[in-house]
Amino acid sequence: MFKIVKKEELSELVTSFEIEAKDIAKKAKAGNFFVLKIHEEGERIPLTIADFDTERGTITTVFQKVGKTTHHLGTLNEGDSISDVIGPLGRHSHIEKFGKVVCVGGGVGIAPIYPIARALKEAGNAVISIIGARAKNLIFWEDKMQRVSDELIITTDDGSYGRKAVVTVPLDELLRENNDIQLIYAIGPAIMMKFVCKTTEKYNVKTIVSLNSIMVDATGMCGACRINVGGKTQFACVDGPEFDGHKVDFDLLMSRQRMYIDEEKVSFERYKKKRGFNTLWKRKNQKRECI
Amino acid sequence: MEEKKPKKRVHMREQVPQVRARNFMEVPYGYTPEEAVEEASRCLSCLNPSCTKGCPVAVDIPSFIKLMKEGKFIEAAWKIKEENALPAVCGRVCPQEIQCESLCLLGKKGEPVAIGNLERFVADYEREKGEIQIPEKPKPTGRKIAIIGSGPGGLTCAADLIKSGHQVTLFEALHKPGGVLMYGIPEFRLPKAIVEKEVDYIKKLGVEVVVNAVIGKLYSFDELFNEYGSDACFIATGAGLPMFLGIPGENLNGIYSANEFLTRANLMKAYLFPEYDTPIKRGKKVAVFGGGNVAMDAARVALRLGAEKVYLIYRRSEDEMPARKAEIHHAHEEGIEFMLLTNPTRFIDDGKGNVCAVECIKMELGEPDQSGRKNPIPIKGSEFQIEIDVGIPALGTRSNPLLVSTLPDLKLNKRGYIMAEEETGMTSKLGVFAGGDIVTGSATVILAMGAGRKAAKAINEYLKWKYWDTRSLSN
C-alpha cells in the first residue's frame, strides 16, 4: 500500500498527490512515469512523475479528473492509500547543455514538463517555458515554472489569464525571433503536441514529445501503447515515452486513445450513479474535454 | 481391486461445450475420489517405470499413484510436492501427452494412465481439505537469493532454495505474483484462486514475495547484489515482448496482441467489466492468428466474451500446430472455426480507425523448413476478406530488453535471449543464473519449472564455492 501524504486541488479538475514511495523516489528522473492501481478491481493507469523527493521518500503526481479511475482517485484524501504503485517506468529524459531550449506544457501536461524544465535549467540551459490551458482555473504551478525558467509565457484559450492564445502562437513567435533555439520539449494533449510539432517543423528545430498512450503492464509485455514513429511500430512504455515529435503519427495516437471511449462512458456513468453525483457536478463539467 | 484393471481410462467429466463456451468457469469438473482410485488402479506399477523420466521436474509418479490406489490422497499430494511445488497447476496445464503419459506402458496398446488428471485430483483434494503440509524449516544457511520473476520458473526455484535453508526473495514486476499463470492462462483452464493458493504455499515455506518491483528500473541488478546482499540470483522474467504480424493496419483499434488480450481478461479480470475497471473489446467476429496454446486460449476467451464467430487462422495445417492436443480438441468442441493454410495479409480500416475486416491469402505446404515443419507458401491470387471487429495475433514473443539491457556483461544470443548453460542455468555473469522463456524463447510452464529446478540445484553447488567456470559460455 502506498500512502498519500499530501493532496492539493490545483483546479477544479486537476489534483496533485504526494505519494509515499521511497524506492521509486530514489530512482525517478525527469521524464519517467509510473503506473497505479487504486484497489483490487481497479485498472492500471499510467501517470506522470511530476516531482520526486528522495529525502521525503515521495513522488508527486498531477492528474486531471477525466473518467472513472481519475475521479475515484480524486476522492482519496491525505492518509488514504493506493493499492499498487509501480515505477519509475519509461526511459528518462536525455538532459545536457543544449543552449537555449523551450519547454511547452499544455493542460495537465504542465506537471510533467516541470521536472524536465528544472533538469534542463540545472544543466545550464536557458529555459523559456510556455504553459497553457483552456482557462485560468486550469493553470497551475506558475510559481514552480517561474523558478526554473528564464522566461515564462502563459496562455489561455479564452484569455481569462495570460495571453489569449494557444501555446503554438507564442512558440511560433519565439522561433521566428530566436534562431538559436536548440530544442523544444512539449507535453500535453496529443492534439497540442501535434500542432507544436507542425510549428517547429517549419523551423527545423528538434522537438521531443512525451506520449500518453493507453497502457496495461507498461513494461513492454502487452503492446497496448503501440504507436508509429518514423514508420515503425514502437511501444510508448519501453521505447518512450519520449520521442522525436516530427516522426510521430499523432493521428494514430489520438485514434488509439479513443479505443475505449464507449466503455469509459459505461464505467463512468455507473460510478456516478453509485456515488450519487449531483446535477451541479454535471453542469460544471459540461465542457469537459476528453484527452 | 488390485487385480481388476479397467482398460478404458476414466474420463474426466466436463462442462458441455455449448454451455462452457459462454462462461469462464473451469472446463473439467475433476475426478470424484472413486474415479480417482479407479484411474489410479489402472497403473501397472511397473518394476522399471519410465513415466518419471518424462517429467521435467522428476515427480515420483509411481509412488504417488500407489498412495492413491490406497486412498491416501493427502500423502500422495505430499509425495508430489517433494519434487513439484505447483501440482494443481501442472495437473492442469502440462502437456502430459508428450511427457510422462507418453512413456506409460499402458499407452503402447491403449490409453496411458491419466497422470495429469490424478495429479490434479490430489492437489485439489489436499487444498480443499485444508491439510496443506508445510515442511519443517531447515537450518538457515545465511545465504540470500534474489529471484526475478514469479512465474512457474521463479516459483519452483524459490521453493527448492528455501527448502535448502536459504533466504529467498521473489521480485515480481506486476501487482500479483504468478507470472504467466496469472496473466496468461485463462480462468477456465487454470482458476486464479488456485494459482493464489499455490503462491500462498510458496510464501508459507518462507519465501518473501515483493510485487510491483520492476528490476532494472526500481532496483538495479547491482543493488540486488550489493545493497540487498544477494549471494546469487535467478532470472526468470519470461519472454515478454509480443510479436506482431508486420502487415498493414496492425495498429488499428480492435487489434490486440494475445498478451494484451489475455492480460486484460485474466490478470485484470476485464471479463467482469464494468465491475472491474479494465475494459476489453467484446468482438462479435474475432480472428486469432497462430496455432499455439496461447492462440487457443485467446480464441476461447474471445468466445466466452460473447463472440458470435471466432476464427483461428493458421498458416500451416492442424498437424503442425504447436498447441496441446487437448486445447485444440476443446477449441474444436466449442465451435472455434479453424481456417488452416491461411495467412493474413492486411487489416482493413472502417474509416474510423477500427478494424472491420482482414484480408487473407491461402497457403500450401512446401518442403520442410529448419523447424522440420513443412514450409507454407502463399497461393497467388487466392486473397479473400473476412469481416472482423477484433483481431488477435498470437505469434509468440521476443526477448524483453527491459532488464537485460541494464546488464551489459550478460551474454545474450542472437535473438536477445540470455545465454545459459542448459543443465545449470548458469550465465556469463558469476552468481547469475537464468531459465525459462528468457533463455529458451516461448515454451511451456513445466519446462520453465524444470529450468527453475535445475538452477536451484546449481545455485546450491555454486554457494559452496562461490566459483564457477564460465568458460563454457565464451564464444
Contacts between the chains, C-beta under 8 A, distances in Angstrom:
chain1	res1	chain2	res2	distance
A	23	B	218	5.6
A	23	B	219	7.1
A	24	B	218	6.5
A	27	B	217	6.8
A	27	B	218	6.2
A	37	B	175	5.8
A	41	B	269	7.6
A	41	B	275	6.5
A	41	B	276	4.7
A	41	B	277	6.1
A	42	B	276	7.9
A	42	B	277	5.2
A	43	B	268	6.6
A	43	B	276	7.7
A	43	B	277	3.9
A	43	B	278	4.3
A	43	B	279	7.8
A	44	B	175	7.5
A	44	B	268	7.2
A	44	B	278	7.5
A	68	B	277	6.4
A	69	B	277	6.0
A	83	B	175	7.4
A	84	B	175	4.2
A	84	B	211	7.4
A	84	B	212	5.4
A	85	B	212	6.6
A	86	B	173	7.4
A	86	B	175	7.0
A	86	B	212	4.6
A	86	B	214	6.4
A	86	B	218	8.0
A	87	B	214	7.6
A	87	B	217	7.0
A	87	B	218	7.1
A	88	B	217	5.9
A	88	B	218	7.3
A	89	B	214	6.9
A	89	B	217	6.2
A	216	B	260	6.1
A	216	B	263	5.6
A	216	B	264	6.4
A	216	B	268	6.9
A	216	B	278	7.5
A	217	B	173	7.5
A	217	B	174	6.4
A	217	B	183	7.8
A	217	B	263	6.4
A	219	B	173	5.4
A	219	B	214	5.8
A	219	B	240	7.8
A	219	B	400	7.3
A	219	B	402	5.8
A	220	B	240	5.9
A	220	B	241	5.3
A	220	B	400	5.0
A	220	B	401	7.7
A	220	B	402	5.6
A	221	B	183	7.9
A	221	B	240	5.5
A	221	B	241	7.1
A	221	B	242	7.2
A	221	B	259	5.7
A	221	B	263	7.1
A	221	B	400	6.8
A	222	B	242	6.8
A	222	B	257	6.2
A	222	B	259	5.0
A	222	B	260	3.7
A	222	B	263	5.3
A	223	B	241	7.6
A	223	B	242	4.8
A	223	B	244	7.2
A	223	B	256	7.9
A	223	B	257	4.3
A	223	B	259	6.7
A	223	B	260	5.6
A	224	B	256	7.8
A	224	B	260	5.1
A	226	B	244	7.9
A	226	B	251	5.8
A	227	B	251	7.5
A	228	B	251	6.3
A	233	B	244	6.7
A	233	B	250	7.2
A	233	B	251	6.4
A	235	B	241	7.7
A	238	B	400	7.8
A	238	B	401	7.6
A	238	B	402	5.9
A	252	B	251	5.9
A	252	B	353	7.8
A	255	B	253	6.5
A	255	B	352	7.9
A	255	B	353	3.5
A	256	B	251	6.9
A	256	B	253	6.3
A	256	B	353	7.5
A	258	B	253	7.5
A	258	B	353	7.3
A	259	B	253	4.4
A	259	B	254	7.9
A	259	B	281	7.7
A	260	B	279	4.6
A	260	B	281	8.0
A	263	B	273	6.7
A	263	B	274	7.6
A	263	B	279	3.5
A	264	B	279	7.2
A	266	B	274	5.5
A	267	B	273	7.3
A	267	B	274	4.7
A	267	B	277	6.2
A	267	B	279	7.1
A	270	B	274	5.2
